[in-house]
Amino acid sequence: LQVLIDIDGKHEWRDCIDVPGVRLPRGYYFGTSSVTGDLSDNHDIISLKLYQLTVERTPEEEKRDREVFLPVVDNLKLPGSE
């Protein structure tokens, strides 16, 4: 999963997050929100562009991705899980 942002609207995209191994279920929706801390502020989301990349997969990978019912991140280590 890779998220890029264009803060100034100048088509100058910068990395926001890049998390490898994210597998998302099919048929869900994306939403956005923001938190600014103690102070209140408004944020305008002008647009979202979502793309599904076409990549070559083995039959095993295809089967695994069809069976995803909850979002999964491969090799994710949560704090305190060691």
Phi and psi restraints in degrees (value plus and minus 20) as a CYANA .aco file:
   2 GLN   PHI    -146.4  -106.4
   2 GLN   PSI     109.8   149.8
   3 VAL   PHI    -139.0   -99.0
   3 VAL   PSI     106.4   146.4
   4 LEU   PHI    -135.6   -95.6
   4 LEU   PSI     128.0   168.0
   5 ILE   PHI    -146.1  -106.1
   5 ILE   PSI     128.8   168.8
   6 ASP   PHI    -145.7  -105.7
   6 ASP   PSI      64.3   104.3
   7 ILE   PHI     -83.3   -43.3
   7 ILE   PSI     -62.2   -22.2
   8 ASP   PHI    -112.0   -72.0
   8 ASP   PSI     -21.1    18.9
   9 GLY   PHI      49.3    89.3
   9 GLY   PSI       7.9    47.9
  10 LYS   PHI    -126.4   -86.4
  10 LYS   PSI      -3.9    36.1
  11 HIS   PHI      38.6    78.6
  11 HIS   PSI      14.6    54.6
  12 GLU   PHI    -131.3   -91.3
  12 GLU   PSI      67.6   107.6
  13 TRP   PHI    -100.2   -60.2
  13 TRP   PSI     114.5   154.5
  14 ARG   PHI    -143.6  -103.6
  14 ARG   PSI     130.1   170.1
  15 ASP   PHI     -84.6   -44.6
  15 ASP   PSI     114.5   154.5
  16 CYS   PHI    -125.2   -85.2
  16 CYS   PSI     -77.6   -37.6
  17 ILE   PHI    -163.2  -123.2
  17 ILE   PSI     134.7   174.7
  18 ASP   PHI    -165.9  -125.9
  18 ASP   PSI      87.3   127.3
  19 VAL   PHI    -140.1  -100.1
  19 VAL   PSI      90.4   130.4
  20 PRO   PHI     -95.1   -55.1
  20 PRO   PSI     135.0   175.0
  21 GLY   PHI      60.6   100.6
  21 GLY   PSI      -2.1    37.9
  22 VAL   PHI    -104.0   -64.0
  22 VAL   PSI     107.5   147.5
  23 ARG   PHI    -142.2  -102.2
  23 ARG   PSI      99.8   139.8
  24 LEU   PHI    -127.4   -87.4
  24 LEU   PSI     123.9   163.9
  25 PRO   PHI     -90.2   -50.2
  25 PRO   PSI     139.4   179.4
  26 ARG   PHI    -107.1   -67.1
  26 ARG   PSI     131.3   171.3
  27 GLY   PHI      65.8   105.8
  27 GLY   PSI      -7.6    32.4
  28 TYR   PHI    -120.2   -80.2
  28 TYR   PSI     155.5   195.5
  29 TYR   PHI    -139.7   -99.7
  29 TYR   PSI     134.5   174.5
  30 PHE   PHI    -119.4   -79.4
  30 PHE   PSI     125.0   165.0
  31 GLY   PHI    -155.4  -115.4
  31 GLY   PSI     143.1   183.1
  32 THR   PHI    -151.6  -111.6
  32 THR   PSI     133.5   173.5
  33 SER   PHI    -177.9  -137.9
  33 SER   PSI     149.1   189.1
  34 SER   PHI    -168.9  -128.9
  34 SER   PSI     134.0   174.0
  35 VAL   PHI    -152.1  -112.1
  35 VAL   PSI     111.7   151.7
  36 THR   PHI    -128.5   -88.5
  36 THR   PSI     -17.2    22.8
  37 GLY   PHI      76.9   116.9
  37 GLY   PSI    -161.1  -121.1
  38 ASP   PHI     -91.1   -51.1
  38 ASP   PSI     -49.9    -9.9
  39 LEU   PHI    -110.8   -70.8
  39 LEU   PSI     126.8   166.8
  40 SER   PHI    -110.8   -70.8
  40 SER   PSI     121.7   161.7
  41 ASP   PHI    -174.6  -134.6
  41 ASP   PSI     135.3   175.3
  42 ASN   PHI    -120.9   -80.9
  42 ASN   PSI     124.1   164.1
  43 HIS   PHI    -149.3  -109.3
  43 HIS   PSI     110.7   150.7
  44 ASP   PHI    -122.9   -82.9
  44 ASP   PSI     106.8   146.8
  45 ILE   PHI    -120.7   -80.7
  45 ILE   PSI      91.9   131.9
  46 ILE   PHI     -98.6   -58.6
  46 ILE   PSI     -62.6   -22.6
  47 SER   PHI    -181.1  -141.1
  47 SER   PSI     138.9   178.9
  48 LEU   PHI    -146.3  -106.3
  48 LEU   PSI     113.2   153.2
  49 LYS   PHI    -141.1  -101.1
  49 LYS   PSI      98.1   138.1
  50 LEU   PHI    -135.2   -95.2
  50 LEU   PSI     116.1   156.1
  51 TYR   PHI    -150.1  -110.1
  51 TYR   PSI     120.0   160.0
  52 GLN   PHI    -125.0   -85.0
  52 GLN   PSI      97.8   137.8
  53 LEU   PHI    -100.2   -60.2
  53 LEU   PSI     120.3   160.3
  54 THR   PHI    -113.3   -73.3
  54 THR   PSI      98.8   138.8
  55 VAL   PHI    -149.6  -109.6
  55 VAL   PSI     134.0   174.0
  56 GLU   PHI     -96.9   -56.9
  56 GLU   PSI     111.9   151.9
  57 ARG   PHI    -149.7  -109.7
  57 ARG   PSI     131.8   171.8
  58 THR   PHI     -96.1   -56.1
  58 THR   PSI     140.1   180.1
  59 PRO   PHI     -75.9   -35.9
  59 PRO   PSI     -54.2   -14.2
  60 GLU   PHI     -85.3   -45.3
  60 GLU   PSI     -62.6   -22.6
  61 GLU   PHI     -85.1   -45.1
  61 GLU   PSI     -60.1   -20.1
  62 GLU   PHI     -80.8   -40.8
  62 GLU   PSI     -65.7   -25.7
  63 LYS   PHI     -83.0   -43.0
  63 LYS   PSI     -63.5   -23.5
  64 ARG   PHI     -81.2   -41.2
  64 ARG   PSI     -63.3   -23.3
  65 ASP   PHI     -90.4   -50.4
  65 ASP   PSI     -51.6   -11.6
  66 ARG   PHI     -88.5   -48.5
  66 ARG   PSI     -45.2    -5.2
  67 GLU   PHI    -112.5   -72.5
  67 GLU   PSI     -12.1    27.9
  68 VAL   PHI     -98.9   -58.9
  68 VAL   PSI      96.9   136.9
  69 PHE   PHI    -128.7   -88.7
  69 PHE   PSI     -42.4    -2.4
  70 LEU   PHI    -146.4  -106.4
  70 LEU   PSI     129.3   169.3
  71 PRO   PHI     -78.0   -38.0
  71 PRO   PSI     119.4   159.4
  72 VAL   PHI    -154.7  -114.7
  72 VAL   PSI     122.0   162.0
  73 VAL   PHI    -143.6  -103.6
  73 VAL   PSI      96.8   136.8
  74 ASP   PHI     -84.5   -44.5
  74 ASP   PSI     119.7   159.7
  75 ASN   PHI      39.1    79.1
  75 ASN   PSI       9.5    49.5
  76 LEU   PHI    -101.4   -61.4
  76 LEU   PSI     107.0   147.0
  77 LYS   PHI    -129.0   -89.0
  77 LYS   PSI      95.0   135.0
  78 LEU   PHI    -103.1   -63.1
  78 LEU   PSI     129.1   169.1
  79 PRO   PHI     -78.7   -38.7
  79 PRO   PSI     113.2   153.2
  80 GLY   PHI      60.3   100.3
  80 GLY   PSI     -12.2    27.8
  81 SER   PHI    -112.8   -72.8
  81 SER   PSI     -13.0    27.0
